Protein backbone atom coordinates (compact mmCIF):
# COMPACT_ATOMS: atom_id res chain seq x y z
CA UNK A 1 0.00 0.00 0.00
CA UNK A 2 1.05 3.58 -0.47
CA UNK A 3 -0.12 4.97 2.86
CA UNK A 4 2.18 4.25 5.83
CA UNK A 5 -0.56 5.03 8.37
CA UNK A 6 -2.97 2.61 6.73
CA UNK A 7 -0.26 -0.05 6.56
CA UNK A 8 0.56 0.40 10.25
CA UNK A 9 -3.10 0.29 11.28
CA UNK A 10 -3.68 -2.86 9.19
CA UNK A 11 -0.61 -4.49 10.73
CA UNK A 12 -1.77 -3.70 14.29
CA UNK A 13 -5.36 -4.75 13.61
CA UNK A 14 -4.21 -8.04 12.05
CA UNK A 15 -2.01 -8.80 15.05
CA UNK A 16 -4.82 -7.93 17.44
CA UNK A 17 -7.31 -10.19 15.63
CA UNK A 18 -4.79 -13.05 15.51
CA UNK A 19 -4.22 -12.74 19.27
CA UNK A 20 -7.98 -12.70 19.92
CA UNK A 21 -8.40 -15.79 17.74
CA UNK A 22 -5.82 -17.68 19.80
CA UNK A 23 -7.15 -16.54 23.19
CA UNK A 24 -10.84 -16.91 22.33
CA UNK A 25 -11.23 -19.25 19.35
CA UNK A 26 -14.98 -18.72 18.83
CA UNK A 27 -14.94 -14.93 19.05
CA UNK A 28 -14.24 -14.15 15.38
CA UNK A 29 -16.93 -16.58 14.20
CA UNK A 30 -19.40 -15.06 16.70
CA UNK A 31 -18.57 -11.58 15.42
CA UNK A 32 -19.11 -12.70 11.81
CA UNK A 33 -22.48 -14.22 12.74
CA UNK A 34 -23.55 -11.02 14.48
CA UNK A 35 -22.65 -8.96 11.39
CA UNK A 36 -24.64 -11.31 9.14
CA UNK A 37 -27.65 -11.11 11.49
CA UNK A 38 -27.50 -7.32 11.45
CA UNK A 39 -27.34 -7.30 7.64
CA UNK A 40 -30.49 -9.42 7.48
CA UNK A 41 -32.29 -7.20 9.99
CA UNK A 42 -31.26 -4.07 8.07
CA UNK A 43 -32.50 -5.54 4.77
CA UNK A 44 -35.82 -6.55 6.30
CA UNK A 45 -36.30 -3.15 7.91
CA UNK A 46 -35.44 -1.28 4.72
CA UNK A 47 -37.92 -3.41 2.75
CA UNK A 48 -40.63 -2.88 5.37
CA UNK A 49 -40.19 0.90 5.17
CA UNK A 50 -40.76 0.81 1.41
CA UNK A 51 -44.18 -0.77 1.81
PQR file with spaces between the fields and no chain letter, atoms N, CA, C, O and H, PARSE charges and radii, in Angstrom:
ATOM       1  N    UNK     1       0.844   -1.194    0.000 -0.4000 1.5000
ATOM       2  CA   UNK     1       0.000    0.000    0.000 -0.0000 2.0000
ATOM       3  C    UNK     1       0.881    1.246    0.000  0.5500 1.7000
ATOM       4  O    UNK     1       2.066    1.192    0.329 -0.5500 1.4000
ATOM       5  N    UNK     2       0.288    2.341   -0.368 -0.4000 1.5000
ATOM       6  CA   UNK     2       1.052    3.576   -0.466 -0.0000 2.0000
ATOM       7  C    UNK     2       0.983    4.424    0.795  0.5500 1.7000
ATOM       8  O    UNK     2       1.774    5.356    0.942 -0.5500 1.4000
ATOM       9  H    UNK     2      -0.675    2.386   -0.635  0.4000 1.0000
ATOM      10  N    UNK     3       0.080    4.136    1.694 -0.4000 1.5000
ATOM      11  CA   UNK     3      -0.120    4.968    2.862 -0.0000 2.0000
ATOM      12  C    UNK     3       0.454    4.286    4.102  0.5500 1.7000
ATOM      13  O    UNK     3      -0.051    3.246    4.527 -0.5500 1.4000
ATOM      14  H    UNK     3      -0.563    3.379    1.574  0.4000 1.0000
ATOM      15  N    UNK     4       1.503    4.863    4.684 -0.4000 1.5000
ATOM      16  CA   UNK     4       2.179    4.251    5.828 -0.0000 2.0000
ATOM      17  C    UNK     4       1.254    4.120    7.035  0.5500 1.7000
ATOM      18  O    UNK     4       1.343    3.143    7.778 -0.5500 1.4000
ATOM      19  H    UNK     4       1.913    5.707    4.340  0.4000 1.0000
ATOM      20  N    UNK     5       0.371    5.091    7.238 -0.4000 1.5000
ATOM      21  CA   UNK     5      -0.557    5.029    8.373 -0.0000 2.0000
ATOM      22  C    UNK     5      -1.555    3.885    8.211  0.5500 1.7000
ATOM      23  O    UNK     5      -1.870    3.185    9.172 -0.5500 1.4000
ATOM      24  H    UNK     5       0.299    5.885    6.634  0.4000 1.0000
ATOM      25  N    UNK     6      -2.043    3.705    7.003 -0.4000 1.5000
ATOM      26  CA   UNK     6      -2.972    2.611    6.734 -0.0000 2.0000
ATOM      27  C    UNK     6      -2.261    1.273    6.908  0.5500 1.7000
ATOM      28  O    UNK     6      -2.818    0.343    7.491 -0.5500 1.4000
ATOM      29  H    UNK     6      -1.787    4.275    6.221  0.4000 1.0000
ATOM      30  N    UNK     7      -1.043    1.175    6.408 -0.4000 1.5000
ATOM      31  CA   UNK     7      -0.258   -0.054    6.559 -0.0000 2.0000
ATOM      32  C    UNK     7      -0.044   -0.384    8.034  0.5500 1.7000
ATOM      33  O    UNK     7      -0.201   -1.535    8.444 -0.5500 1.4000
ATOM      34  H    UNK     7      -0.591    1.930    5.934  0.4000 1.0000
ATOM      35  N    UNK     8       0.311    0.616    8.826 -0.4000 1.5000
ATOM      36  CA   UNK     8       0.559    0.403   10.251 -0.0000 2.0000
ATOM      37  C    UNK     8      -0.721   -0.021   10.965  0.5500 1.7000
ATOM      38  O    UNK     8      -0.698   -0.928   11.798 -0.5500 1.4000
ATOM      39  H    UNK     8       0.438    1.551    8.493  0.4000 1.0000
ATOM      40  N    UNK     9      -1.825    0.625   10.646 -0.4000 1.5000
ATOM      41  CA   UNK     9      -3.100    0.290   11.279 -0.0000 2.0000
ATOM      42  C    UNK     9      -3.515   -1.135   10.904  0.5500 1.7000
ATOM      43  O    UNK     9      -3.991   -1.885   11.756 -0.5500 1.4000
ATOM      44  H    UNK     9      -1.843    1.362    9.970  0.4000 1.0000
ATOM      45  N    UNK    10      -3.338   -1.508    9.647 -0.4000 1.5000
ATOM      46  CA   UNK    10      -3.677   -2.856    9.195 -0.0000 2.0000
ATOM      47  C    UNK    10      -2.808   -3.892    9.896  0.5500 1.7000
ATOM      48  O    UNK    10      -3.297   -4.948   10.296 -0.5500 1.4000
ATOM      49  H    UNK    10      -2.951   -0.899    8.955  0.4000 1.0000
ATOM      50  N    UNK    11      -1.531   -3.594   10.044 -0.4000 1.5000
ATOM      51  CA   UNK    11      -0.611   -4.494   10.733 -0.0000 2.0000
ATOM      52  C    UNK    11      -1.043   -4.698   12.185  0.5500 1.7000
ATOM      53  O    UNK    11      -1.097   -5.831   12.663 -0.5500 1.4000
ATOM      54  H    UNK    11      -1.133   -2.736    9.720  0.4000 1.0000
ATOM      55  N    UNK    12      -1.349   -3.613   12.882 -0.4000 1.5000
ATOM      56  CA   UNK    12      -1.766   -3.697   14.285 -0.0000 2.0000
ATOM      57  C    UNK    12      -3.102   -4.430   14.427  0.5500 1.7000
ATOM      58  O    UNK    12      -3.265   -5.271   15.311 -0.5500 1.4000
ATOM      59  H    UNK    12      -1.306   -2.692   12.494  0.4000 1.0000
ATOM      60  N    UNK    13      -4.042   -4.107   13.559 -0.4000 1.5000
ATOM      61  CA   UNK    13      -5.356   -4.755   13.610 -0.0000 2.0000
ATOM      62  C    UNK    13      -5.245   -6.251   13.332  0.5500 1.7000
ATOM      63  O    UNK    13      -5.906   -7.057   13.987 -0.5500 1.4000
ATOM      64  H    UNK    13      -3.909   -3.424   12.841  0.4000 1.0000
ATOM      65  N    UNK    14      -4.414   -6.622   12.365 -0.4000 1.5000
ATOM      66  CA   UNK    14      -4.211   -8.037   12.046 -0.0000 2.0000
ATOM      67  C    UNK    14      -3.622   -8.777   13.246  0.5500 1.7000
ATOM      68  O    UNK    14      -4.079   -9.866   13.595 -0.5500 1.4000
ATOM      69  H    UNK    14      -3.877   -5.968   11.833  0.4000 1.0000
ATOM      70  N    UNK    15      -2.612   -8.184   13.872 -0.4000 1.5000
ATOM      71  CA   UNK    15      -2.008   -8.802   15.051 -0.0000 2.0000
ATOM      72  C    UNK    15      -3.000   -8.934   16.190  0.5500 1.7000
ATOM      73  O    UNK    15      -3.037   -9.956   16.876 -0.5500 1.4000
ATOM      74  H    UNK    15      -2.241   -7.300   13.588  0.4000 1.0000
ATOM      75  N    UNK    16      -3.802   -7.901   16.389 -0.4000 1.5000
ATOM      76  CA   UNK    16      -4.819   -7.926   17.444 -0.0000 2.0000
ATOM      77  C    UNK    16      -5.836   -9.037   17.194  0.5500 1.7000
ATOM      78  O    UNK    16      -6.172   -9.784   18.113 -0.5500 1.4000
ATOM      79  H    UNK    16      -3.772   -7.072   15.831  0.4000 1.0000
ATOM      80  N    UNK    17      -6.328   -9.154   15.963 -0.4000 1.5000
ATOM      81  CA   UNK    17      -7.309  -10.191   15.633 -0.0000 2.0000
ATOM      82  C    UNK    17      -6.708  -11.590   15.758  0.5500 1.7000
ATOM      83  O    UNK    17      -7.390  -12.516   16.200 -0.5500 1.4000
ATOM      84  H    UNK    17      -6.055   -8.548   15.216  0.4000 1.0000
ATOM      85  N    UNK    18      -5.439  -11.755   15.374 -0.4000 1.5000
ATOM      86  CA   UNK    18      -4.789  -13.055   15.513 -0.0000 2.0000
ATOM      87  C    UNK    18      -4.664  -13.445   16.982  0.5500 1.7000
ATOM      88  O    UNK    18      -4.866  -14.605   17.339 -0.5500 1.4000
ATOM      89  H    UNK    18      -4.885  -11.004   15.015  0.4000 1.0000
ATOM      90  N    UNK    19      -4.332  -12.471   17.836 -0.4000 1.5000
ATOM      91  CA   UNK    19      -4.225  -12.740   19.273 -0.0000 2.0000
ATOM      92  C    UNK    19      -5.589  -13.109   19.851  0.5500 1.7000
ATOM      93  O    UNK    19      -5.697  -14.039   20.650 -0.5500 1.4000
ATOM      94  H    UNK    19      -4.168  -11.528   17.545  0.4000 1.0000
ATOM      95  N    UNK    20      -6.628  -12.381   19.448 -0.4000 1.5000
ATOM      96  CA   UNK    20      -7.982  -12.704   19.918 -0.0000 2.0000
ATOM      97  C    UNK    20      -8.385  -14.108   19.487  0.5500 1.7000
ATOM      98  O    UNK    20      -9.001  -14.849   20.253 -0.5500 1.4000
ATOM      99  H    UNK    20      -6.541  -11.626   18.800  0.4000 1.0000
ATOM     100  N    UNK    21      -8.035  -14.466   18.264 -0.4000 1.5000
ATOM     101  CA   UNK    21      -8.397  -15.788   17.738 -0.0000 2.0000
ATOM     102  C    UNK    21      -7.751  -16.897   18.562  0.5500 1.7000
ATOM     103  O    UNK    21      -8.367  -17.937   18.796 -0.5500 1.4000
ATOM     104  H    UNK    21      -7.535  -13.865   17.641  0.4000 1.0000
ATOM     105  N    UNK    22      -6.517  -16.680   19.000 -0.4000 1.5000
ATOM     106  CA   UNK    22      -5.823  -17.683   19.804 -0.0000 2.0000
ATOM     107  C    UNK    22      -6.410  -17.748   21.215  0.5500 1.7000
ATOM     108  O    UNK    22      -6.628  -18.835   21.751 -0.5500 1.4000
ATOM     109  H    UNK    22      -6.016  -15.835   18.809  0.4000 1.0000
ATOM     110  N    UNK    23      -6.664  -16.588   21.812 -0.4000 1.5000
ATOM     111  CA   UNK    23      -7.147  -16.536   23.188 -0.0000 2.0000
ATOM     112  C    UNK    23      -8.620  -16.906   23.319  0.5500 1.7000
ATOM     113  O    UNK    23      -9.036  -17.438   24.349 -0.5500 1.4000
ATOM     114  H    UNK    23      -6.487  -15.705   21.377  0.4000 1.0000
ATOM     115  N    UNK    24      -9.405  -16.632   22.293 -0.4000 1.5000
ATOM     116  CA   UNK    24     -10.842  -16.907   22.333 -0.0000 2.0000
ATOM     117  C    UNK    24     -11.261  -17.408   20.957  0.5500 1.7000
ATOM     118  O    UNK    24     -11.761  -16.636   20.138 -0.5500 1.4000
ATOM     119  H    UNK    24      -9.068  -16.200   21.457  0.4000 1.0000
ATOM     120  N    UNK    25     -11.058  -18.706   20.698 -0.4000 1.5000
ATOM     121  CA   UNK    25     -11.231  -19.250   19.349 -0.0000 2.0000
ATOM     122  C    UNK    25     -12.589  -18.985   18.690  0.5500 1.7000
ATOM     123  O    UNK    25     -12.640  -18.844   17.468 -0.5500 1.4000
ATOM     124  H    UNK    25     -10.652  -19.333   21.363  0.4000 1.0000
ATOM     125  N    UNK    26     -13.670  -18.911   19.435 -0.4000 1.5000
ATOM     126  CA   UNK    26     -14.980  -18.717   18.826 -0.0000 2.0000
ATOM     127  C    UNK    26     -15.372  -17.270   18.605  0.5500 1.7000
ATOM     128  O    UNK    26     -16.408  -16.994   18.001 -0.5500 1.4000
ATOM     129  H    UNK    26     -13.628  -19.025   20.427  0.4000 1.0000
ATOM     130  N    UNK    27     -14.561  -16.346   19.085 -0.4000 1.5000
ATOM     131  CA   UNK    27     -14.937  -14.928   19.047 -0.0000 2.0000
ATOM     132  C    UNK    27     -15.117  -14.398   17.630  0.5500 1.7000
ATOM     133  O    UNK    27     -16.116  -13.738   17.344 -0.5500 1.4000
ATOM     134  H    UNK    27     -13.719  -16.570   19.576  0.4000 1.0000
ATOM     135  N    UNK    28     -14.177  -14.672   16.748 -0.4000 1.5000
ATOM     136  CA   UNK    28     -14.243  -14.146   15.382 -0.0000 2.0000
ATOM     137  C    UNK    28     -15.485  -14.687   14.680  0.5500 1.7000
ATOM     138  O    UNK    28     -16.194  -13.938   14.008 -0.5500 1.4000
ATOM     139  H    UNK    28     -13.366  -15.208   16.980  0.4000 1.0000
ATOM     140  N    UNK    29     -15.749  -15.977   14.831 -0.4000 1.5000
ATOM     141  CA   UNK    29     -16.927  -16.578   14.200 -0.0000 2.0000
ATOM     142  C    UNK    29     -18.205  -15.950   14.767  0.5500 1.7000
ATOM     143  O    UNK    29     -19.145  -15.680   14.020 -0.5500 1.4000
ATOM     144  H    UNK    29     -15.173  -16.585   15.376  0.4000 1.0000
ATOM     145  N    UNK    30     -18.244  -15.719   16.080 -0.4000 1.5000
ATOM     146  CA   UNK    30     -19.401  -15.064   16.698 -0.0000 2.0000
ATOM     147  C    UNK    30     -19.595  -13.655   16.145  0.5500 1.7000
ATOM     148  O    UNK    30     -20.723  -13.228   15.898 -0.5500 1.4000
ATOM     149  H    UNK    30     -17.480  -15.938   16.687  0.4000 1.0000
ATOM     150  N    UNK    31     -18.490  -12.937   15.954 -0.4000 1.5000
ATOM     151  CA   UNK    31     -18.574  -11.575   15.415 -0.0000 2.0000
ATOM     152  C    UNK    31     -19.102  -11.605   13.984  0.5500 1.7000
ATOM     153  O    UNK    31     -19.919  -10.766   13.605 -0.5500 1.4000
ATOM     154  H    UNK    31     -17.574  -13.284   16.155  0.4000 1.0000
ATOM     155  N    UNK    32     -18.638  -12.572   13.188 -0.4000 1.5000
ATOM     156  CA   UNK    32     -19.114  -12.696   11.807 -0.0000 2.0000
ATOM     157  C    UNK    32     -20.607  -13.005   11.783  0.5500 1.7000
ATOM     158  O    UNK    32     -21.342  -12.455   10.962 -0.5500 1.4000
ATOM     159  H    UNK    32     -17.974  -13.253   13.496  0.4000 1.0000
ATOM     160  N    UNK    33     -21.054  -13.875   12.671 -0.4000 1.5000
ATOM     161  CA   UNK    33     -22.476  -14.217   12.743 -0.0000 2.0000
ATOM     162  C    UNK    33     -23.308  -12.997   13.111  0.5500 1.7000
ATOM     163  O    UNK    33     -24.377  -12.773   12.543 -0.5500 1.4000
ATOM     164  H    UNK    33     -20.458  -14.321   13.337  0.4000 1.0000
ATOM     165  N    UNK    34     -22.819  -12.216   14.054 -0.4000 1.5000
ATOM     166  CA   UNK    34     -23.546  -11.015   14.482 -0.0000 2.0000
ATOM     167  C    UNK    34     -23.676  -10.026   13.327  0.5500 1.7000
ATOM     168  O    UNK    34     -24.728   -9.410   13.153 -0.5500 1.4000
ATOM     169  H    UNK    34     -21.950  -12.397   14.515  0.4000 1.0000
ATOM     170  N    UNK    35     -22.613   -9.872   12.540 -0.4000 1.5000
ATOM     171  CA   UNK    35     -22.654   -8.963   11.387 -0.0000 2.0000
ATOM     172  C    UNK    35     -23.671   -9.456   10.370  0.5500 1.7000
ATOM     173  O    UNK    35     -24.442   -8.661    9.832 -0.5500 1.4000
ATOM     174  H    UNK    35     -21.759  -10.373   12.682  0.4000 1.0000
ATOM     175  N    UNK    36     -23.684  -10.755   10.101 -0.4000 1.5000
ATOM     176  CA   UNK    36     -24.645  -11.312    9.145 -0.0000 2.0000
ATOM     177  C    UNK    36     -26.080  -11.110    9.639  0.5500 1.7000
ATOM     178  O    UNK    36     -26.965  -10.769    8.854 -0.5500 1.4000
ATOM     179  H    UNK    36     -23.058  -11.401   10.539  0.4000 1.0000
ATOM     180  N    UNK    37     -26.310  -11.319   10.930 -0.4000 1.5000
ATOM     181  CA   UNK    37     -27.652  -11.111   11.489 -0.0000 2.0000
ATOM     182  C    UNK    37     -28.087   -9.655   11.331  0.5500 1.7000
ATOM     183  O    UNK    37     -29.235   -9.375   10.984 -0.5500 1.4000
ATOM     184  H    UNK    37     -25.592  -11.596   11.568  0.4000 1.0000
ATOM     185  N    UNK    38     -27.167   -8.740   11.587 -0.4000 1.5000
ATOM     186  CA   UNK    38     -27.505   -7.316   11.451 -0.0000 2.0000
ATOM     187  C    UNK    38     -27.791   -6.950   10.002  0.5500 1.7000
ATOM     188  O    UNK    38     -28.660   -6.120    9.735 -0.5500 1.4000
ATOM     189  H    UNK    38     -26.235   -8.967   11.868  0.4000 1.0000
ATOM     190  N    UNK    39     -27.073   -7.557    9.065 -0.4000 1.5000
ATOM     191  CA   UNK    39     -27.339   -7.304    7.644 -0.0000 2.0000
ATOM     192  C    UNK    39     -28.757   -7.729    7.288  0.5500 1.7000
ATOM     193  O    UNK    39     -29.479   -7.010    6.597 -0.5500 1.4000
ATOM     194  H    UNK    39     -26.367   -8.232    9.282  0.4000 1.0000
ATOM     195  N    UNK    40     -29.146   -8.905    7.768 -0.4000 1.5000
ATOM     196  CA   UNK    40     -30.492   -9.417    7.482 -0.0000 2.0000
ATOM     197  C    UNK    40     -31.547   -8.504    8.082  0.5500 1.7000
ATOM     198  O    UNK    40     -32.536   -8.172    7.428 -0.5500 1.4000
ATOM     199  H    UNK    40     -28.560   -9.489    8.330  0.4000 1.0000
ATOM     200  N    UNK    41     -31.338   -8.097    9.328 -0.4000 1.5000
ATOM     201  CA   UNK    41     -32.288   -7.197    9.991 -0.0000 2.0000
ATOM     202  C    UNK    41     -32.393   -5.881    9.230  0.5500 1.7000
ATOM     203  O    UNK    41     -33.494   -5.370    9.022 -0.5500 1.4000
ATOM     204  H    UNK    41     -30.535   -8.366    9.860  0.4000 1.0000
ATOM     205  N    UNK    42     -31.259   -5.333    8.815 -0.4000 1.5000
ATOM     206  CA   UNK    42     -31.260   -4.075    8.071 -0.0000 2.0000
ATOM     207  C    UNK    42     -32.033   -4.221    6.755  0.5500 1.7000
ATOM     208  O    UNK    42     -32.832   -3.356    6.397 -0.5500 1.4000
ATOM     209  H    UNK    42     -30.365   -5.748    8.984  0.4000 1.0000
ATOM     210  N    UNK    43     -31.787   -5.320    6.044 -0.4000 1.5000
ATOM     211  CA   UNK    43     -32.499   -5.535    4.775 -0.0000 2.0000
ATOM     212  C    UNK    43     -34.001   -5.651    5.000  0.5500 1.7000
ATOM     213  O    UNK    43     -34.789   -5.064    4.259 -0.5500 1.4000
ATOM     214  H    UNK    43     -31.138   -6.023    6.335  0.4000 1.0000
ATOM     215  N    UNK    44     -34.396   -6.404    6.019 -0.4000 1.5000
ATOM     216  CA   UNK    44     -35.824   -6.554    6.304 -0.0000 2.0000
ATOM     217  C    UNK    44     -36.462   -5.223    6.689  0.5500 1.7000
ATOM     218  O    UNK    44     -37.570   -4.909    6.254 -0.5500 1.4000
ATOM     219  H    UNK    44     -33.756   -6.880    6.621  0.4000 1.0000
ATOM     220  N    UNK    45     -35.760   -4.449    7.503 -0.4000 1.5000
ATOM     221  CA   UNK    45     -36.300   -3.146    7.914 -0.0000 2.0000
ATOM     222  C    UNK    45     -36.407   -2.190    6.734  0.5500 1.7000
ATOM     223  O    UNK    45     -37.389   -1.458    6.613 -0.5500 1.4000
ATOM     224  H    UNK    45     -34.860   -4.704    7.856  0.4000 1.0000
ATOM     225  N    UNK    46     -35.404   -2.192    5.867 -0.4000 1.5000
ATOM     226  CA   UNK    46     -35.444   -1.277    4.723 -0.0000 2.0000
ATOM     227  C    UNK    46     -36.556   -1.668    3.759  0.5500 1.7000
ATOM     228  O    UNK    46     -37.185   -0.797    3.159 -0.5500 1.4000
ATOM     229  H    UNK    46     -34.606   -2.787    5.966  0.4000 1.0000
ATOM     230  N    UNK    47     -36.808   -2.960    3.602 -0.4000 1.5000
ATOM     231  CA   UNK    47     -37.920   -3.407    2.747 -0.0000 2.0000
ATOM     232  C    UNK    47     -39.260   -3.049    3.364  0.5500 1.7000
ATOM     233  O    UNK    47     -40.183   -2.646    2.657 -0.5500 1.4000
ATOM     234  H    UNK    47     -36.297   -3.668    4.090  0.4000 1.0000
ATOM     235  N    UNK    48     -39.374   -3.193    4.682 -0.4000 1.5000
ATOM     236  CA   UNK    48     -40.633   -2.880    5.372 -0.0000 2.0000
ATOM     237  C    UNK    48     -40.960   -1.391    5.272  0.5500 1.7000
ATOM     238  O    UNK    48     -42.133   -1.021    5.215 -0.5500 1.4000
ATOM     239  H    UNK    48     -38.624   -3.521    5.257  0.4000 1.0000
ATOM     240  N    UNK    49     -39.954   -0.548    5.250 -0.4000 1.5000
ATOM     241  CA   UNK    49     -40.188    0.895    5.174 -0.0000 2.0000
ATOM     242  C    UNK    49     -40.638    1.309    3.784  0.5500 1.7000
ATOM     243  O    UNK    49     -41.262    2.359    3.628 -0.5500 1.4000
ATOM     244  H    UNK    49     -39.002   -0.848    5.296  0.4000 1.0000
ATOM     245  N    UNK    50     -40.337    0.506    2.771 -0.4000 1.5000
ATOM     246  CA   UNK    50     -40.761    0.813    1.409 -0.0000 2.0000
ATOM     247  C    UNK    50     -42.245    0.528    1.188  0.5500 1.7000
ATOM     248  O    UNK    50     -42.873    1.100    0.298 -0.5500 1.4000
ATOM     249  H    UNK    50     -39.830   -0.347    2.897  0.4000 1.0000
ATOM     250  N    UNK    51     -42.786   -0.353    1.999 -0.4000 1.5000
ATOM     251  CA   UNK    51     -44.182   -0.773    1.813 -0.0000 2.0000
ATOM     252  C    UNK    51     -45.131    0.267    2.335  0.5500 1.7000
ATOM     253  O    UNK    51     -46.347    0.085    2.263 -0.5500 1.4000
ATOM     254  H    UNK    51     -42.276   -0.819    2.722  0.4000 1.0000
